[in-house]
Amino acid sequence: MTTPVDVVYERRGAGPALVLLHGIGHHCGAWRPVLDRLAEAHDVIAVDLPGFGRSPVPAAGLP
């Protein structure tokens, strides 16, 4: 059984999907300088991983 997890993300552009993941201790804002450029050719999704940036820590905690 899986438990849903809420995540905050920014999405821009159209085309082949490109998912951007930040490093430990950071947030999706790290990608803002390049989001628009990448969105010229891709459907760009920059994610705040659970417990980082604006994404809350899951109720069940982090593994």
C-alpha positions as a printed NumPy array, in Angstrom:
array([[  0.   ,   0.   ,   0.   ],
       [  1.267,   3.47 ,  -0.843],
       [  0.562,   6.73 ,   0.935],
       [  0.029,   9.896,  -1.11 ],
       [  2.678,  12.58 ,  -0.677],
       [  2.127,  16.279,  -1.42 ],
       [  4.871,  17.962,  -3.436],
       [  5.182,  21.508,  -4.735],
       [  6.459,  21.958,  -8.281],
       [  6.888,  24.515, -11.042],
       [  5.905,  23.478, -14.57 ],
       [  6.609,  25.32 , -17.808],
       [  6.836,  24.745, -21.53 ],
       [  5.744,  21.94 , -23.841],
       [  7.441,  19.018, -25.513],
       [  9.271,  16.005, -24.134],
       [  9.099,  15.908, -20.337],
       [ 12.148,  16.966, -18.351],
       [ 11.997,  16.47 , -14.56 ],
       [ 14.48 ,  18.521, -12.528],
       [ 15.439,  17.304,  -9.037],
       [ 17.346,  19.498,  -6.603],
       [ 20.201,  18.366,  -4.393],
       [ 19.969,  17.582,  -0.677],
       [ 19.154,  20.636,   1.416],
       [ 17.986,  22.719,  -1.543],
       [ 14.695,  23.413,  -3.369],
       [ 13.284,  23.754,  -6.884],
       [ 14.197,  27.447,  -6.905],
       [ 17.723,  26.325,  -7.753],
       [ 16.45 ,  25.719, -11.301],
       [ 14.815,  29.146, -11.849],
       [ 17.784,  30.6  , -13.77 ],
       [ 17.407,  27.916, -16.47 ],
       [ 13.677,  27.031, -16.363],
       [ 12.578,  29.37 , -19.146],
       [ 15.453,  28.349, -21.41 ],
       [ 14.728,  24.631, -20.933],
       [ 10.987,  25.271, -21.39 ],
       [ 11.643,  26.462, -24.956],
       [ 11.96 ,  22.798, -25.998],
       [ 10.587,  20.77 , -23.072],
       [  7.717,  20.301, -20.626],
       [  9.851,  21.167, -17.575],
       [  8.815,  20.055, -14.09 ],
       [ 10.995,  21.288, -11.205],
       [ 10.034,  19.494,  -7.982],
       [ 10.492,  20.385,  -4.311],
       [ 11.171,  16.941,  -2.855],
       [  9.154,  16.001,   0.284],
       [ 10.431,  17.89 ,   3.314],
       [ 12.375,  20.46 ,   1.251],
       [ 11.463,  23.876,  -0.119],
       [  7.694,  24.339,   0.008],
       [  6.847,  20.601,   0.076],
       [  5.763,  19.421,   3.525],
       [  7.281,  16.485,   5.364],
       [  4.9  ,  13.528,   4.829],
       [  2.661,  12.681,   7.812],
       [  4.331,   9.249,   7.997],
       [  7.761,  10.928,   8.059],
       [ 10.681,  10.431,   5.74 ],
       [ 12.302,   7.007,   5.325]])
